[in-house]
Amino acid sequence: MSVHTTHRCLTCGFEAQTDDAWDTVEHPPLGELTQCPECGSTNTRSV
């Protein structure tokens, strides 16, 4: 059984399961960040 996490973009409101649509970006001091495919924001949260 696999567990899916849903993320929501706090900038535009886009919401989807993590492995369905989200992008990632590398930020040297912070590591890998989840990025919204709709607006490009990394201001996201698990719901």
Phi, psi and omega in degrees: 000128179258147180254129180252135176259136176260134177246150176233135175280125180280350178273309185246349178090000178302138181220133178195163175295147185306315185276000181274313192220348189283146175261169173228151175228151179263125178240110190315309181286332186260340183094212183275130180243147175282134182237135179292129178286343181277311186241350178086000181290149172254011178274081185235165180212145174283138178236000000 
